[in-house]
Amino acid sequence: MGGLQEIGKNITVFEYGQDIIVVDCGIAFPADDMLGIDLVIPDFSYLVNNKKRIRAVVVTHGHEDHIGSLPYLLRDIQCPIYATRLTLGLLDIKFKEHRLDKVETICVEAGQTVKIGGFSVEFIAVTHSIADSVGLAIKTPTATVVHTGDFKIDHTPVNGEHIDLQRFAELGKAGVDLFLCDSTNVEVPGYTMSERSVGAIFDQIFDNCANNRILVATFSSNIHRIQQIINSAVKHKRKVAVIGRSMVNTVGIAQELGYLTVPKRVMIEPSEINNFQDNQITIITTGSQGETMSALSRMALSGHKQVAIKPGDKVIISASSIPGNERAIGKVVDELFKKGADVVYEDLMNVHVSGHAKREELKIMHSLVKPKHFMPVHGEYRHLKMHKELAVEMGMNKENCFVMGLGEVLEVSKQSAKLNGNVQSGQIFVDGLGVGDVGNIVLRDRRHLSQDGLIVVVVTYEAATGEMLSGPDIISRGFVYVRESEELIDEAREIVKKSFYKCERENKYDWLRIKNAIRDELRDYMWNKTKRSPMILPVIVEI
């Protein structure tokens, strides 16, 4: 129901008999043409209609594209949440923000198996760019499904907790009827670098920046990355300040749960930064994606209350750009350079590594699991298609590989797998506090307004006689500046008058017909004069 032929809002529904479990429930970030939209969440209609059958939501890890929509789902559905300790800590913050205080949460660990309705769900340790990530083995009497979640094969993980390849191999030997596997980096050859390699780059940068402040922007959820920044700061006798709401929340939870190791008297409050020399300070901040209101963006635009960028600051953007964010990130980098900062980002140094498996790692996983059937997940269409081709290269029959779309149902047994219909799915837009009240028609109007502007035409007429009493008044917003386009506006008024009197001659006193006639005539005139099509709103006042 999400995460197929798209990046983000991952959600998969498993059904056996009368039982349903939901795996992950994430958000997607809005595309450039989704004007004013804050978040995109899955369409939960099918789940709401079947809420009595839902036994649990099982979460693989704590990234927004896997947990961000849970508060919206739980407004309509009550069921327990199974997740690992760090993931539950991050979810707890979300639940408090959404004022959800009666959510049942069950903490699980890698290696543990739980019974949920007719399902047996085993949690398998995997390495990813956030701690406490797990894959799943979901078993019923009918079939065994293995779901990798997001993963890479990191042989030198920062926290020393390796991916459990042995367990994947054991499951493969016992027989796996369906394999769901992360497809994000299937286009990229080779192996993903270890997260630990970034730590060596940080040490090198810190070594070469003996006299200036260091600011690092990264994803707040990347605990391993934050740990390595702190390690480099401690090694170079620097204090660490954390800035940005999500960063402060995540670091606080990670410290509380023991996922971050920070020596005493290393962490300082942002208000204490000016009490130390520049070469004694490291700042960890949000804003690696150029988000408008993020801490780094506000620093770049001189709008942050506690930190001002100054010449000589070393700014490290330790993240890759999410597709669509490149322009925003570029703008922030330009502003930082203008203020005299020395900016380091992925194109210049290896200050970021992916959390997703590349082709050779995917081949290893396929060779271990040896599935009867395969369904690539977590990727756009090209990723899913290329992952299917990789599986065929590994010896699978292409008839047993399924590139699925949102809402499509795959029926699996020990003997076969086949498509079996569709359920309602799609995307719901979140705009401020509104959920689902902005649809495609509203977005179309917003795009129209943003591109061509608006003209409002106001006419007052007497219903009994059809006589125009006042107007037409023409108001332009985002189309032309009225004072500098008087000739165009005067001609537009004449067009409106002619259109109105034409309706009068034809005895069309219905205000809807008058509005349509004015809109059509004025639209044609404006296109001929300007080659633009502003939104035209006739306002007919009947007296």
One Martini backbone bead per residue (centre of mass of N, CA, C, O) as a GRO file, in nm:
protein
  543
    1MET     BB    1   0.049   0.067   0.002
    2GLY     BB    2   0.367   0.133  -0.012
    3GLY     BB    3   0.686   0.174  -0.173
    4LEU     BB    4   0.579   0.151  -0.473
    5GLN     BB    5   0.697   0.337  -0.721
    6GLU     BB    6   0.846   0.476  -0.468
    7ILE     BB    7   0.959   0.714  -0.225
    8GLY     BB    8   0.813   0.610   0.047
    9LYS     BB    9   0.547   0.526   0.236
   10ASN     BB   10   0.582   0.259   0.393
   11ILE     BB   11   0.344  -0.018   0.333
   12THR     BB   12   0.244  -0.346   0.454
   13VAL     BB   13   0.002  -0.607   0.397
   14PHE     BB   14  -0.100  -0.887   0.598
   15GLU     BB   15  -0.289  -1.191   0.521
   16TYR     BB   16  -0.468  -1.434   0.742
   17GLY     BB   17  -0.759  -1.492   0.713
   18GLN     BB   18  -0.871  -1.270   0.979
   19ASP     BB   19  -0.575  -1.156   0.967
   20ILE     BB   20  -0.384  -0.849   1.036
   21ILE     BB   21  -0.072  -0.704   0.931
   22VAL     BB   22   0.146  -0.421   0.971
   23VAL     BB   23   0.423  -0.294   0.779
   24ASP     BB   24   0.468  -0.016   0.842
   25CYS     BB   25   0.428   0.371   0.849
   26GLY     BB   26   0.484   0.612   0.622
   27ILE     BB   27   0.631   0.884   0.464
   28ALA     BB   28   0.626   1.152   0.229
   29PHE     BB   29   0.764   1.386   0.041
   30PRO     BB   30   0.697   1.650  -0.133
   31ALA     BB   31   0.665   1.765  -0.429
   32ASP     BB   32   0.709   2.048  -0.612
   33ASP     BB   33   0.386   2.040  -0.710
   34MET     BB   34   0.304   2.041  -0.388
   35LEU     BB   35   0.159   2.303  -0.287
   36GLY     BB   36   0.175   2.336   0.069
   37ILE     BB   37   0.273   2.058   0.134
   38ASP     BB   38   0.402   1.862   0.401
   39LEU     BB   39   0.264   1.570   0.359
   40VAL     BB   40   0.266   1.214   0.273
   41ILE     BB   41   0.014   0.969   0.294
   42PRO     BB   42  -0.158   0.704   0.317
   43ASP     BB   43  -0.430   0.519   0.224
   44PHE     BB   44  -0.652   0.384   0.489
   45SER     BB   45  -0.929   0.266   0.401
   46TYR     BB   46  -0.890  -0.042   0.414
   47LEU     BB   47  -0.814  -0.050   0.717
   48VAL     BB   48  -1.065   0.085   0.833
   49ASN     BB   49  -1.265  -0.132   0.709
   50ASN     BB   50  -1.058  -0.364   0.874
   51LYS     BB   51  -0.998  -0.307   1.189
   52LYS     BB   52  -1.096  -0.581   1.331
   53ARG     BB   53  -0.841  -0.749   1.190
   54ILE     BB   54  -0.624  -0.591   1.335
   55ARG     BB   55  -0.337  -0.690   1.536
   56ALA     BB   56  -0.085  -0.516   1.406
   57VAL     BB   57   0.218  -0.321   1.418
   58VAL     BB   58   0.521  -0.354   1.233
   59VAL     BB   59   0.857  -0.235   1.293
   60THR     BB   60   1.181  -0.199   1.153
   61HIS     BB   61   1.222   0.128   1.185
   62GLY     BB   62   1.291   0.497   1.261
   63HIS     BB   63   1.205   0.610   0.995
   64GLU     BB   64   0.986   0.821   0.843
   65ASP     BB   65   0.922   0.612   0.597
   66HIS     BB   66   0.810   0.403   0.855
   67ILE     BB   67   0.658   0.607   1.098
   68GLY     BB   68   0.511   0.891   1.022
   69SER     BB   69   0.193   0.767   0.994
   70LEU     BB   70   0.095   0.641   1.261
   71PRO     BB   71  -0.073   0.871   1.397
   72TYR     BB   72  -0.292   0.864   1.168
   73LEU     BB   73  -0.382   0.570   1.199
   74LEU     BB   74  -0.446   0.589   1.523
   75ARG     BB   75  -0.711   0.758   1.498
   76ASP     BB   76  -0.879   0.485   1.376
   77ILE     BB   77  -0.676   0.272   1.516
   78GLN     BB   78  -0.652  -0.008   1.744
   79CYS     BB   79  -0.315  -0.122   1.814
   80PRO     BB   80  -0.035  -0.279   1.842
   81ILE     BB   81   0.322  -0.206   1.879
   82TYR     BB   82   0.604  -0.341   1.712
   83ALA     BB   83   0.934  -0.272   1.852
   84THR     BB   84   1.216  -0.138   1.907
   85ARG     BB   85   1.356   0.066   2.134
   86LEU     BB   86   1.430   0.314   1.960
   87THR     BB   87   1.171   0.325   1.795
   88LEU     BB   88   0.987   0.375   2.043
   89GLY     BB   89   1.122   0.639   2.129
   90LEU     BB   90   1.044   0.794   1.867
   91LEU     BB   91   0.737   0.739   1.885
   92ASP     BB   92   0.680   0.880   2.153
   93ILE     BB   93   0.719   1.164   2.046
   94LYS     BB   94   0.489   1.154   1.839
   95PHE     BB   95   0.254   1.087   2.029
   96LYS     BB   96   0.279   1.347   2.195
   97GLU     BB   97   0.237   1.550   1.960
   98HIS     BB   98  -0.059   1.393   1.896
   99ARG     BB   99  -0.201   1.303   2.162
  100LEU     BB  100  -0.117   0.989   2.216
  101ASP     BB  101  -0.192   0.799   2.527
  102LYS     BB  102  -0.314   0.482   2.422
  103VAL     BB  103  -0.063   0.322   2.326
  104GLU     BB  104   0.033   0.003   2.239
  105THR     BB  105   0.357  -0.119   2.335
  106ILE     BB  106   0.611  -0.354   2.202
  107CYS     BB  107   0.912  -0.481   2.293
  108VAL     BB  108   1.178  -0.583   2.080
  109GLU     BB  109   1.418  -0.825   1.955
  110ALA     BB  110   1.664  -0.954   1.809
  111GLY     BB  111   1.556  -1.303   1.778
  112GLN     BB  112   1.263  -1.264   1.814
  113THR     BB  113   0.939  -1.430   1.869
  114VAL     BB  114   0.599  -1.368   1.764
  115LYS     BB  115   0.252  -1.390   1.830
  116ILE     BB  116   0.006  -1.288   1.567
  117GLY     BB  117  -0.229  -1.456   1.555
  118GLY     BB  118  -0.157  -1.636   1.257
  119PHE     BB  119   0.127  -1.520   1.326
  120SER     BB  120   0.483  -1.544   1.282
  121VAL     BB  121   0.734  -1.314   1.419
  122GLU     BB  122   1.062  -1.246   1.314
  123PHE     BB  123   1.355  -1.086   1.435
  124ILE     BB  124   1.621  -0.941   1.231
  125ALA     BB  125   1.931  -0.845   1.210
  126VAL     BB  126   2.031  -0.523   1.079
  127THR     BB  127   2.202  -0.297   0.875
  128HIS     BB  128   2.195   0.062   0.908
  129SER     BB  129   2.139   0.422   0.956
  130ILE     BB  130   1.999   0.280   1.208
  131ALA     BB  131   1.933   0.167   1.491
  132ASP     BB  132   1.744  -0.117   1.542
  133SER     BB  133   1.731  -0.290   1.289
  134VAL     BB  134   1.491  -0.498   1.101
  135GLY     BB  135   1.391  -0.795   0.998
  136LEU     BB  136   1.158  -1.045   0.853
  137ALA     BB  137   0.976  -1.343   0.963
  138ILE     BB  138   0.677  -1.462   0.810
  139LYS     BB  139   0.447  -1.701   0.950
  140THR     BB  140   0.245  -1.962   0.814
  141PRO     BB  141   0.084  -2.244   0.708
  142THR     BB  142   0.112  -2.134   0.401
  143ALA     BB  143   0.371  -1.930   0.455
  144THR     BB  144   0.698  -1.780   0.390
  145VAL     BB  145   0.822  -1.454   0.483
  146VAL     BB  146   1.081  -1.230   0.370
  147HIS     BB  147   1.192  -0.913   0.524
  148THR     BB  148   1.452  -0.685   0.521
  149GLY     BB  149   1.416  -0.413   0.490
  150ASP     BB  150   1.644  -0.190   0.565
  151PHE     BB  151   1.978  -0.244   0.413
  152LYS     BB  152   2.316  -0.353   0.491
  153ILE     BB  153   2.655  -0.476   0.461
  154ASP     BB  154   2.821  -0.437   0.770
  155HIS     BB  155   3.135  -0.540   0.903
  156THR     BB  156   3.182  -0.236   1.067
  157PRO     BB  157   3.003  -0.146   1.293
  158VAL     BB  158   2.976   0.091   1.532
  159ASN     BB  159   2.811  -0.108   1.749
  160GLY     BB  160   2.883  -0.427   1.666
  161GLU     BB  161   2.608  -0.495   1.506
  162HIS     BB  162   2.530  -0.743   1.304
  163ILE     BB  163   2.425  -0.900   1.047
  164ASP     BB  164   2.210  -1.195   1.017
  165LEU     BB  165   2.307  -1.410   0.786
  166GLN     BB  166   2.258  -1.688   0.911
  167ARG     BB  167   1.947  -1.663   0.934
  168PHE     BB  168   1.887  -1.626   0.636
  169ALA     BB  169   2.011  -1.900   0.557
  170GLU     BB  170   1.824  -2.080   0.728
  171LEU     BB  171   1.564  -1.992   0.590
  172GLY     BB  172   1.649  -2.079   0.305
  173LYS     BB  173   1.682  -2.382   0.375
  174ALA     BB  174   1.377  -2.418   0.476
  175GLY     BB  175   1.204  -2.204   0.314
  176VAL     BB  176   1.099  -1.949   0.080
  177ASP     BB  177   0.814  -1.812  -0.071
  178LEU     BB  178   0.879  -1.497   0.004
  179PHE     BB  179   1.064  -1.204  -0.115
  180LEU     BB  180   1.151  -0.897   0.046
  181CYS     BB  181   1.346  -0.624  -0.106
  182ASP     BB  182   1.565  -0.382  -0.111
  183SER     BB  183   1.600  -0.131  -0.402
  184THR     BB  184   1.750   0.149  -0.391
  185ASN     BB  185   2.069   0.035  -0.492
  186VAL     BB  186   2.052  -0.145  -0.763
  187GLU     BB  187   2.213   0.055  -0.964
  188VAL     BB  188   2.464   0.005  -0.777
  189PRO     BB  189   2.766  -0.098  -0.774
  190GLY     BB  190   2.874  -0.309  -0.541
  191TYR     BB  191   2.958  -0.168  -0.224
  192THR     BB  192   2.884  -0.045   0.073
  193MET     BB  193   3.006   0.152   0.287
  194SER     BB  194   3.108   0.193   0.586
  195GLU     BB  195   3.028   0.390   0.849
  196ARG     BB  196   3.322   0.402   0.968
  197SER     BB  197   3.454   0.569   0.729
  198VAL     BB  198   3.347   0.850   0.822
  199GLY     BB  199   3.519   0.883   1.077
  200ALA     BB  200   3.790   0.925   0.928
  201ILE     BB  201   3.703   1.188   0.787
  202PHE     BB  202   3.646   1.351   1.037
  203ASP     BB  203   3.931   1.341   1.154
  204GLN     BB  204   4.061   1.486   0.915
  205ILE     BB  205   3.903   1.751   0.940
  206PHE     BB  206   3.975   1.815   1.235
  207ASP     BB  207   4.285   1.827   1.189
  208ASN     BB  208   4.238   2.074   0.960
  209CYS     BB  209   4.067   2.234   1.214
  210ALA     BB  210   4.216   2.411   1.467
  211ASN     BB  211   4.063   2.729   1.463
  212ASN     BB  212   3.761   2.633   1.415
  213ARG     BB  213   3.455   2.583   1.365
  214ILE     BB  214   3.218   2.301   1.374
  215LEU     BB  215   2.962   2.203   1.139
  216VAL     BB  216   2.700   1.945   1.145
  217ALA     BB  217   2.491   1.807   0.898
  218THR     BB  218   2.222   1.574   0.969
  219PHE     BB  219   2.051   1.310   1.043
  220SER     BB  220   1.886   1.255   1.336
  221SER     BB  221   1.868   0.925   1.305
  222ASN     BB  222   2.194   0.904   1.283
  223ILE     BB  223   2.355   0.778   1.539
  224HIS     BB  224   2.627   0.684   1.425
  225ARG     BB  225   2.711   0.961   1.315
  226ILE     BB  226   2.694   1.116   1.581
  227GLN     BB  227   2.901   0.945   1.732
  228GLN     BB  228   3.144   1.021   1.541
  229ILE     BB  229   3.140   1.319   1.595
  230ILE     BB  230   3.187   1.299   1.897
  231ASN     BB  231   3.453   1.144   1.885
  232SER     BB  232   3.610   1.370   1.735
  233ALA     BB  233   3.564   1.591   1.943
  234VAL     BB  234   3.701   1.451   2.182
  235LYS     BB  235   3.980   1.406   2.047
  236HIS     BB  236   3.980   1.749   2.003
  237LYS     BB  237   3.866   1.900   2.253
  238ARG     BB  238   3.544   1.932   2.212
  239LYS     BB  239   3.249   2.071   2.216
  240VAL     BB  240   2.887   1.992   2.219
  241ALA     BB  241   2.619   2.110   2.012
  242VAL     BB  242   2.262   2.091   1.987
  243ILE     BB  243   2.056   2.157   1.691
  244GLY     BB  244   1.734   2.105   1.673
  245ARG     BB  245   1.456   1.943   1.750
  246SER     BB  246   1.507   1.654   1.637
  247MET     BB  247   1.795   1.631   1.743
  248VAL     BB  248   1.740   1.669   2.043
  249ASN     BB  249   1.540   1.434   2.075
  250THR     BB  250   1.719   1.200   1.968
  251VAL     BB  251   1.964   1.236   2.151
  252GLY     BB  252   1.811   1.203   2.414
  253ILE     BB  253   1.703   0.917   2.364
  254ALA     BB  254   1.978   0.777   2.299
  255GLN     BB  255   2.104   0.834   2.575
  256GLU     BB  256   1.886   0.709   2.758
  257LEU     BB  257   1.915   0.413   2.598
  258GLY     BB  258   2.239   0.378   2.508
  259TYR     BB  259   2.320   0.468   2.192
  260LEU     BB  260   2.491   0.698   2.330
  261THR     BB  261   2.833   0.802   2.383
  262VAL     BB  262   2.896   1.051   2.643
  263PRO     BB  263   3.094   1.234   2.792
  264LYS     BB  264   3.149   1.427   3.035
  265ARG     BB  265   3.130   1.769   2.957
  266VAL     BB  266   3.063   1.788   2.637
  267MET     BB  267   2.789   1.888   2.660
  268ILE     BB  268   2.611   2.177   2.540
  269GLU     BB  269   2.454   2.460   2.522
  270PRO     BB  270   2.384   2.698   2.290
  271SER     BB  271   2.424   2.939   2.503
  272GLU     BB  272   2.749   2.845   2.548
  273ILE     BB  273   2.923   2.894   2.293
  274ASN     BB  274   3.047   3.191   2.367
  275ASN     BB  275   3.237   3.063   2.609
  276PHE     BB  276   3.412   2.968   2.362
  277GLN     BB  277   3.628   2.877   2.150
  278ASP     BB  278   3.617   2.785   1.828
  279ASN     BB  279   3.825   2.528   1.875
  280GLN     BB  280   3.590   2.411   2.103
  281ILE     BB  281   3.367   2.369   1.867
  282THR     BB  282   3.067   2.164   1.810
  283ILE     BB  283   2.799   2.137   1.568
  284ILE     BB  284   2.482   1.979   1.572
  285THR     BB  285   2.251   1.964   1.289
  286THR     BB  286   2.002   2.053   1.107
  287GLY     BB  287   1.958   2.073   0.731
  288SER     BB  288   2.062   1.868   0.495
  289GLN     BB  289   1.790   1.947   0.295
  290GLY     BB  290   1.714   2.265   0.306
  291GLU     BB  291   1.515   2.338   0.503
  292THR     BB  292   1.362   2.628   0.568
  293MET     BB  293   1.336   2.587   0.911
  294SER     BB  294   1.603   2.505   0.964
  295ALA     BB  295   1.888   2.566   1.126
  296LEU     BB  296   2.085   2.599   0.884
  297SER     BB  297   1.912   2.793   0.716
  298ARG     BB  298   1.902   3.018   0.934
  299MET     BB  299   2.202   3.062   0.945
  300ALA     BB  300   2.246   3.133   0.639
  301LEU     BB  301   2.008   3.377   0.683
  302SER     BB  302   2.040   3.518   0.967
  303GLY     BB  303   1.791   3.362   1.167
  304HIS     BB  304   1.951   3.278   1.418
  305LYS     BB  305   1.965   3.326   1.763
  306GLN     BB  306   2.255   3.156   1.842
  307VAL     BB  307   2.371   3.130   1.535
  308ALA     BB  308   2.647   3.265   1.346
  309ILE     BB  309   2.792   3.288   1.060
  310LYS     BB  310   3.148   3.276   0.998
  311PRO     BB  311   3.446   3.320   0.906
  312GLY     BB  312   3.587   2.980   0.892
  313ASP     BB  313   3.372   2.798   0.900
  314LYS     BB  314   3.299   2.452   0.928
  315VAL     BB  315   3.083   2.287   0.692
  316ILE     BB  316   2.903   1.977   0.724
  317ILE     BB  317   2.733   1.771   0.482
  318SER     BB  318   2.602   1.456   0.610
  319ALA     BB  319   2.445   1.397   0.314
  320SER     BB  320   2.210   1.305   0.096
  321SER     BB  321   1.998   1.385  -0.149
  322ILE     BB  322   1.680   1.413  -0.183
  323PRO     BB  323   1.475   1.393  -0.422
  324GLY     BB  324   1.417   1.754  -0.483
  325ASN     BB  325   1.652   1.901  -0.282
  326GLU     BB  326   1.889   2.031  -0.444
  327ARG     BB  327   1.816   2.334  -0.454
  328ALA     BB  328   1.800   2.391  -0.149
  329ILE     BB  329   2.088   2.305  -0.084
  330GLY     BB  330   2.234   2.499  -0.279
  331LYS     BB  331   2.137   2.758  -0.141
  332VAL     BB  332   2.271   2.710   0.133
  333VAL     BB  333   2.562   2.681   0.032
  334ASP     BB  334   2.584   2.962  -0.091
  335GLU     BB  335   2.533   3.123   0.173
  336LEU     BB  336   2.774   3.009   0.326
  337PHE     BB  337   2.992   3.112   0.134
  338LYS     BB  338   2.917   3.417   0.156
  339LYS     BB  339   2.999   3.404   0.479
  340GLY     BB  340   3.290   3.231   0.471
  341ALA     BB  341   3.250   2.943   0.457
  342ASP     BB  342   3.353   2.601   0.477
  343VAL     BB  343   3.226   2.363   0.253
  344VAL     BB  344   3.123   2.020   0.306
  345TYR     BB  345   3.042   1.763   0.067
  346GLU     BB  346   2.983   1.480  -0.113
  347ASP     BB  347   3.133   1.589  -0.377
  348LEU     BB  348   3.416   1.632  -0.209
  349MET     BB  349   3.348   1.414   0.019
  350ASN     BB  350   3.314   1.117   0.231
  351VAL     BB  351   3.050   1.226   0.441
  352HIS     BB  352   2.880   0.982   0.309
  353VAL     BB  353   2.668   0.694   0.357
  354SER     BB  354   2.478   0.448   0.286
  355GLY     BB  355   2.195   0.229   0.404
  356HIS     BB  356   2.210   0.070   0.127
  357ALA     BB  357   2.217  -0.184  -0.083
  358LYS     BB  358   2.400  -0.309  -0.324
  359ARG     BB  359   2.430  -0.538  -0.565
  360GLU     BB  360   2.623  -0.742  -0.417
  361GLU     BB  361   2.447  -0.758  -0.159
  362LEU     BB  362   2.191  -0.860  -0.297
  363LYS     BB  363   2.315  -1.123  -0.398
  364ILE     BB  364   2.376  -1.241  -0.124
  365MET     BB  365   2.083  -1.250  -0.023
  366HIS     BB  366   1.968  -1.429  -0.246
  367SER     BB  367   2.164  -1.673  -0.196
  368LEU     BB  368   2.053  -1.725   0.096
  369VAL     BB  369   1.730  -1.738   0.058
  370LYS     BB  370   1.610  -1.881  -0.191
  371PRO     BB  371   1.346  -1.810  -0.339
  372LYS     BB  372   1.047  -1.878  -0.501
  373HIS     BB  373   0.963  -1.574  -0.453
  374PHE     BB  374   0.954  -1.223  -0.580
  375MET     BB  375   0.944  -0.881  -0.417
  376PRO     BB  376   1.015  -0.578  -0.481
  377VAL     BB  377   1.112  -0.298  -0.272
  378HIS     BB  378   1.182   0.015  -0.220
  379GLY     BB  379   1.092   0.182  -0.505
  380GLU     BB  380   1.105   0.260  -0.806
  381TYR     BB  381   1.038   0.120  -1.096
  382ARG     BB  382   1.335   0.081  -1.187
  383HIS     BB  383   1.423  -0.068  -0.932
  384LEU     BB  384   1.229  -0.310  -0.950
  385LYS     BB  385   1.312  -0.403  -1.233
  386MET     BB  386   1.618  -0.445  -1.173
  387HIS     BB  387   1.570  -0.649  -0.942
  388LYS     BB  388   1.439  -0.863  -1.112
  389GLU     BB  389   1.682  -0.903  -1.302
  390LEU     BB  390   1.873  -0.996  -1.080
  391ALA     BB  391   1.713  -1.249  -0.999
  392VAL     BB  392   1.738  -1.382  -1.276
  393GLU     BB  393   2.048  -1.393  -1.275
  394MET     BB  394   2.026  -1.586  -1.004
  395GLY     BB  395   1.787  -1.809  -1.130
  396MET     BB  396   1.515  -1.698  -1.159
  397ASN     BB  397   1.198  -1.702  -1.247
  398LYS     BB  398   1.022  -1.449  -1.394
  399GLU     BB  399   0.733  -1.561  -1.303
  400ASN     BB  400   0.836  -1.528  -0.979
  401CYS     BB  401   0.837  -1.214  -1.040
  402PHE     BB  402   0.707  -0.908  -0.874
  403VAL     BB  403   0.591  -0.606  -1.006
  404MET     BB  404   0.439  -0.379  -0.808
  405GLY     BB  405   0.156  -0.201  -0.710
  406LEU     BB  406  -0.055  -0.010  -0.567
  407GLY     BB  407  -0.296  -0.236  -0.419
  408GLU     BB  408  -0.182  -0.496  -0.487
  409VAL     BB  409  -0.242  -0.850  -0.486
  410LEU     BB  410  -0.065  -1.120  -0.324
  411GLU     BB  411  -0.088  -1.469  -0.358
  412VAL     BB  412   0.038  -1.708  -0.114
  413SER     BB  413   0.209  -2.021  -0.137
  414LYS     BB  414   0.388  -2.316  -0.153
  415GLN     BB  415   0.310  -2.342  -0.472
  416SER     BB  416   0.225  -2.024  -0.511
  417ALA     BB  417   0.193  -1.710  -0.710
  418LYS     BB  418  -0.060  -1.441  -0.732
  419LEU     BB  419  -0.269  -1.231  -0.863
  420ASN     BB  420  -0.556  -1.067  -0.653
  421GLY     BB  421  -0.615  -0.780  -0.715
  422ASN     BB  422  -0.754  -0.490  -0.536
  423VAL     BB  423  -0.697  -0.203  -0.333
  424GLN     BB  424  -0.726   0.072  -0.172
  425SER     BB  425  -0.511   0.346  -0.273
  426GLY     BB  426  -0.252   0.599  -0.199
  427GLN     BB  427  -0.278   0.957  -0.139
  428ILE     BB  428  -0.236   1.188   0.137
  429PHE     BB  429  -0.272   1.520   0.228
  430VAL     BB  430  -0.073   1.739   0.437
  431ASP     BB  431  -0.208   2.060   0.565
  432GLY     BB  432  -0.119   2.107   0.843
  433LEU     BB  433  -0.418   2.007   1.002
  434GLY     BB  434  -0.487   1.891   0.730
  435VAL     BB  435  -0.651   1.575   0.626
  436GLY     BB  436  -0.756   1.542   0.293
  437ASP     BB  437  -0.854   1.851   0.201
  438VAL     BB  438  -0.630   1.806  -0.020
  439GLY     BB  439  -0.638   1.776  -0.362
  440ASN     BB  440  -0.599   1.771  -0.698
  441ILE     BB  441  -0.771   2.024  -0.750
  442VAL     BB  442  -0.628   2.214  -0.555
  443LEU     BB  443  -0.346   2.178  -0.679
  444ARG     BB  444  -0.420   2.280  -0.956
  445ASP     BB  445  -0.494   2.566  -0.861
  446ARG     BB  446  -0.219   2.635  -0.737
  447ARG     BB  447  -0.058   2.607  -0.997
  448HIS     BB  448  -0.215   2.815  -1.158
  449LEU     BB  449  -0.159   3.055  -0.969
  450SER     BB  450   0.160   3.035  -0.978
  451GLN     BB  451   0.179   3.081  -1.298
  452ASP     BB  452  -0.086   3.309  -1.375
  453GLY     BB  453  -0.287   3.382  -1.170
  454LEU     BB  454  -0.545   3.643  -1.093
  455ILE     BB  455  -0.894   3.718  -1.181
  456VAL     BB  456  -1.137   3.958  -1.072
  457VAL     BB  457  -1.491   3.987  -1.146
  458VAL     BB  458  -1.717   4.262  -1.085
  459VAL     BB  459  -2.084   4.239  -1.093
  460THR     BB  460  -2.377   4.450  -1.095
  461TYR     BB  461  -2.730   4.354  -1.098
  462GLU     BB  462  -3.064   4.362  -1.206
  463ALA     BB  463  -3.291   4.114  -1.209
  464ALA     BB  464  -3.548   4.238  -1.345
  465THR     BB  465  -3.377   4.398  -1.596
  466GLY     BB  466  -3.050   4.341  -1.637
  467GLU     BB  467  -2.902   4.579  -1.520
  468MET     BB  468  -2.608   4.747  -1.492
  469LEU     BB  469  -2.491   4.909  -1.195
  470SER     BB  470  -2.188   4.792  -1.171
  471GLY     BB  471  -1.915   4.807  -1.344
  472PRO     BB  472  -1.653   4.647  -1.412
  473ASP     BB  473  -1.437   4.498  -1.180
  474ILE     BB  474  -1.073   4.461  -1.174
  475ILE     BB  475  -0.869   4.204  -1.024
  476SER     BB  476  -0.517   4.162  -0.968
  477ARG     BB  477  -0.320   3.848  -0.900
  478GLY     BB  478  -0.022   3.752  -1.039
  479PHE     BB  479  -0.039   3.892  -1.336
  480VAL     BB  480  -0.086   4.213  -1.315
  481TYR     BB  481  -0.016   4.551  -1.291
  482VAL     BB  482  -0.260   4.772  -1.309
  483ARG     BB  483  -0.104   5.055  -1.332
  484GLU     BB  484   0.074   4.921  -1.588
  485SER     BB  485  -0.225   4.799  -1.731
  486GLU     BB  486  -0.467   4.985  -1.829
  487GLU     BB  487  -0.535   4.899  -2.116
  488LEU     BB  488  -0.594   4.603  -2.059
  489ILE     BB  489  -0.820   4.654  -1.846
  490ASP     BB  490  -1.009   4.821  -2.021
  491GLU     BB  491  -1.054   4.602  -2.234
  492ALA     BB  492  -1.166   4.395  -2.035
  493ARG     BB  493  -1.417   4.552  -1.959
  494GLU     BB  494  -1.541   4.550  -2.242
  495ILE     BB  495  -1.565   4.244  -2.264
  496VAL     BB  496  -1.758   4.211  -2.026
  497LYS     BB  497  -1.985   4.390  -2.129
  498LYS     BB  498  -2.044   4.237  -2.391
  499SER     BB  499  -2.107   3.969  -2.255
  500PHE     BB  500  -2.341   4.071  -2.082
  501TYR     BB  501  -2.524   4.194  -2.313
  502LYS     BB  502  -2.554   3.933  -2.467
  503CYS     BB  503  -2.716   3.789  -2.248
  504GLU     BB  504  -2.944   3.996  -2.242
  505ARG     BB  505  -3.039   3.956  -2.537
  506GLU     BB  506  -3.082   3.632  -2.467
  507ASN     BB  507  -3.216   3.609  -2.178
  508LYS     BB  508  -2.959   3.559  -1.968
  509TYR     BB  509  -3.010   3.568  -1.610
  510ASP     BB  510  -2.825   3.354  -1.533
  511TRP     BB  511  -2.546   3.371  -1.341
  512LEU     BB  512  -2.393   3.121  -1.452
  513ARG     BB  513  -2.394   3.205  -1.750
  514ILE     BB  514  -2.252   3.473  -1.713
  515LYS     BB  515  -1.991   3.366  -1.593
  516ASN     BB  516  -1.910   3.180  -1.829
  517ALA     BB  517  -1.902   3.398  -2.046
  518ILE     BB  518  -1.689   3.580  -1.918
  519ARG     BB  519  -1.466   3.371  -1.889
  520ASP     BB  520  -1.434   3.291  -2.188
  521GLU     BB  521  -1.380   3.570  -2.313
  522LEU     BB  522  -1.140   3.656  -2.126
  523ARG     BB  523  -0.952   3.420  -2.180
  524ASP     BB  524  -0.913   3.468  -2.483
  525TYR     BB  525  -0.803   3.755  -2.460
  526MET     BB  526  -0.556   3.703  -2.273
  527TRP     BB  527  -0.416   3.503  -2.461
  528ASN     BB  528  -0.384   3.692  -2.708
  529LYS     BB  529  -0.221   3.919  -2.541
  530THR     BB  530  -0.018   3.716  -2.333
  531LYS     BB  531  -0.005   3.396  -2.322
  532ARG     BB  532  -0.207   3.372  -2.075
  533SER     BB  533  -0.388   3.179  -1.793
  534PRO     BB  534  -0.571   3.296  -1.580
  535MET     BB  535  -0.758   3.294  -1.315
  536ILE     BB  536  -1.119   3.325  -1.339
  537LEU     BB  537  -1.339   3.528  -1.118
  538PRO     BB  538  -1.665   3.566  -1.123
  539VAL     BB  539  -1.871   3.826  -0.965
  540ILE     BB  540  -2.220   3.805  -0.908
  541VAL     BB  541  -2.445   4.067  -0.827
  542GLU     BB  542  -2.773   4.036  -0.705
  543ILE     BB  543  -3.069   4.280  -0.690
   0.00000   0.00000   0.00000
